[in-house]
Amino acid sequence: LGDAKEISVANIISNLFFLNGFNPYWINSIVPGGWSIAIEMSFYACIPYLFSKIKNLNQAFLFFIFTLIISSFSNWYLESHILITDKTLWIDYLYLYFPSQLPVFALGIMLYFLIIKKEPFWQINIWYIHLFVATITVHYFNSEITTMPSHILYSIGFMFIVFTMGKHHIKILVNRITVYIGKISFGLYLVHFAALNLLEKFNLLNVLGTGAFNYLFRYLCVLLISIGIASFLH
């Protein structure tokens, strides 16, 4: 909530209609991780238009470049034009809000054409590649623009991991168990906070201390509890 005093009725209504992503005080103040659901819904609202415009890998790649440019310039402008009194909340909001996360969705669209439509990488227009390189160069050599956000770099890395796994199945990574977990993964995402709350309620968060073994124990507990709940909900 930043420096807002309380959760308002308008805040609650905005969450019900997935509009909380448009307000820094509301975006993540009620539902744990609720910001990402709001951003996903904003993307879903754009999908009919995107379906009508993006027909191949080249167009998907061009859309990805466009999202990088939009994200960079909107953040650059809004970082110097703070619209609320809480500066920390404003900077956090510029990471969470829709333009900042849009390039991640664009990478997902590229994956669709790479894996489902089986369009090869080398068919990407060379001029689009030049434009992409120019965009990256501006990011790193223009002090006025923030360098490429880490969540986009991670997403590019994960895009290639998903692509290679889609082409060559490695048994330890792609098997009946992991495929099933993938099937219920959205449910896992929605309920894992509840699983964490259950562990906290029964004082099971730090059974083995605070080191790596405890982290692994906690991770497995959250995973198993979440799989159970998500399977039921699915």
C-alpha positions, -999 to +999 in steps of 0.1 A: +000+000+000+030+024+002+019+054+022-018+047+017-035+043+051-059+014+044-074-009+018-103+008+002-135-005-013-123+007-047-092-013-043-112-045-036-134-039-066-104-033-088-090-067-078-124-084-086-122-069-122-084-074-126-079-036-129-056-033-099-026-034-122-032+002-132-028+016-098+005+014-078-013+014-045-036-015-055-015-037-078-002-060-051-019-051-019-046-077-013-038-110-030-002-123-026+013-122-060-019-107-073+000-082-095+009-109-120-027-121-124-037-085-131-009-082-157-018-115-173-055-104-176-043-072-193-024-093-218-054-116-224-074-085-232-049-077-260-048-113-274-077-110-300-059-080-315-025-097-314-039-128-330-051-107-359-018-090-365+010-116-356+009-144-382+045-157-382+079-157-364+091-126-381+061-106-369+064-121-334+101-111-333+093-076-345+066-074-318+092-084-292+115-056-303+085-031-302+077-042-266+114-036-256+113-001-270+079+007-254+090-007-220+123+012-221+109+046-230+079+044-207+102+034-178+127+061-187+099+088-188+081+076-157+112+072-136+117+110-139+080+119-136+069+103-103+031+105-101+027+095-064+043+106-031+059+072-023+090+070-045+099+035-034+065+022-043+066+040-077+099+023-086+085-011-076+054-004-097+075+003-128+089-032-125+055-048-120+033-029-144+021-041-179+047-023-202+076-037-181+063-073-184+050-072-220+083-084-235+080-116-216+047-123-232+062-115-266+088-142-261+060-166-254+044-157-287+078-164-304+079-198-288+045-206-303+059-201-338+091-219-330+077-250-313+041-254-325+044-239-360+080-252-363+093-221-380+131-221-380+152-193-363+171-186-395+140-174-413+140-142-391+145-111-413+181-099-411+169-063-408+149-072-377+180-087-362+199-055-369+171-036-352+172-059-322+210-054-319+206-016-322+179-017-294+202-037-271+231-014-279+211+017-270+202+001-237+238-004-227+254+027-240+228+054-233+229+066-197+194+081-201+179+046-204+181+019-178+200-012-188+180-043-199+159-054-169+171-087-154+136-103-157+137-099-195+172-114-197+161-144-176+130-147-198+152-148-229+173-176-213+142-196-203+128-191-238+158-210-252+155-237-225+119-242-234+127-243-271+155-269-267+133-290-244+105-288-270+129-301-296+149-327-276+132-343-246+157-350-218+141-378-197+150-363-163+133-330-173+105-342-195+087-372-181+052-382-168+057-365-135+070-331-148+044-332-176+017-336-150+031-308-129+032-286-160-005-295-166-015-282-132+011-255-130-012-225-130-031-241-101+002-246-083+010-209-088-024-199-073-022-221-042+014-222-032+010-192-009-017-211+009+008-240+012+034-217+027+008-204+052+000-239+063+037-246+070+039-213+089+007-222+109+022-255+120+057-241+126+073-261+098+091-233+079+124-237+096+125-272+109+161-278+098+174-243+106+178-217+079+203-232+055+202-251+022+188-283+036+159-264+053+152-246+020+151-280+002+128-294+028+105-264+027+105-265-011+095-302-012+067-296+014+053-266-005+055-286-038+038-317-025+010-297-006+005-275-037+003-305-060-024-321-039-045-289-037-039-280-074-048-316-085-081-313-066-089-279-081-079-291-116 
